[in-house]
Amino acid sequence: PDDAAVFRHPEGALAVATTDAFPPFCDDLYLVGRVAATNAASDLWAMGAEARAALAFVCLPGGDPARAEEQLEHFLRGALAQLELM
């Protein structure tokens, strides 16, 4: 019933992984990145796990590559800012 999966390593250590996907809820991609990071980390926290790494899959609209790079930077800066607070 949890939002994360638990994997047992041969050495006996456990790893917990979670993934979520949702469309941006506003035009502020920095804020969307912060919320995405909070959402993923809260899934781990609810299971008593501690975040050690993060991987972001981000889909951006086609068109101007410079604009897409700027959008990605805003999203990732927001996610990183939030993760650094945790």
C-alpha positions as CSV (number, residue, x, y, z in Angstrom):
1,P,0.0,0.0,0.0
2,D,3.0,2.3,0.2
3,D,4.2,4.6,-2.6
4,A,7.7,3.1,-2.6
5,A,9.3,-0.3,-3.2
6,V,11.9,-1.9,-0.9
7,F,14.8,-3.9,-2.4
8,R,17.1,-6.1,-0.3
9,H,20.8,-6.2,-1.4
10,P,22.8,-9.4,-1.1
11,E,24.7,-7.8,1.8
12,G,21.5,-7.4,3.7
13,A,21.1,-3.7,3.3
14,L,17.8,-2.3,2.1
15,A,17.1,0.3,-0.6
16,V,13.8,2.1,-1.0
17,A,12.8,3.6,-4.4
18,T,9.9,5.8,-5.3
19,T,8.6,7.4,-8.5
20,D,5.8,9.8,-9.3
21,A,4.6,11.6,-12.4
22,F,2.3,14.6,-12.6
23,P,1.8,17.5,-15.0
24,P,3.0,20.9,-13.9
25,F,0.3,22.7,-11.9
26,C,1.6,26.2,-12.7
27,D,4.0,28.1,-15.0
28,D,6.6,28.5,-12.2
29,L,8.8,25.5,-12.9
30,Y,11.1,26.3,-9.9
31,L,8.1,25.8,-7.7
32,V,7.0,22.7,-9.5
33,G,10.5,21.3,-9.0
34,R,10.3,22.0,-5.3
35,V,6.9,20.3,-5.0
36,A,8.1,17.3,-7.0
37,A,11.1,16.8,-4.7
38,T,9.0,17.2,-1.6
39,N,6.5,14.7,-2.9
40,A,9.1,12.0,-3.7
41,A,10.9,12.6,-0.4
42,S,7.7,12.4,1.6
43,D,7.0,8.9,0.2
44,L,10.4,7.8,1.5
45,W,9.9,9.5,4.9
46,A,6.5,7.8,5.3
47,M,8.3,4.5,5.1
48,G,11.1,5.5,7.5
49,A,13.7,5.7,4.8
50,E,16.3,8.4,4.2
51,A,16.9,9.9,0.7
52,R,20.5,9.3,-0.5
53,A,20.0,10.0,-4.3
54,A,17.6,11.5,-6.6
55,L,16.8,11.0,-10.3
56,A,14.5,13.3,-12.3
57,F,12.7,12.4,-15.5
58,V,11.5,15.6,-17.0
59,C,9.4,16.0,-20.2
60,L,9.4,19.4,-21.8
61,P,7.4,20.7,-24.8
62,G,9.2,20.7,-28.1
63,G,10.2,23.9,-29.9
64,D,13.0,26.2,-28.9
65,P,16.0,24.2,-27.4
66,A,17.2,27.3,-25.5
67,R,13.8,27.7,-23.9
68,A,13.6,24.0,-23.0
69,E,17.1,24.3,-21.4
70,E,15.9,27.3,-19.4
71,Q,12.8,25.4,-18.3
72,L,14.8,22.4,-17.2
73,E,17.2,24.5,-15.3
74,H,14.4,26.2,-13.4
75,F,12.8,22.8,-12.5
76,L,16.1,21.2,-11.4
77,R,17.1,24.3,-9.4
78,G,13.8,24.1,-7.5
79,A,14.2,20.4,-6.9
80,L,17.7,20.8,-5.6
81,A,16.9,23.7,-3.4
82,Q,14.2,21.6,-1.7
83,L,16.3,18.5,-1.3
84,E,19.1,20.6,0.3
85,L,16.6,21.6,3.0
86,M,15.8,18.0,3.9
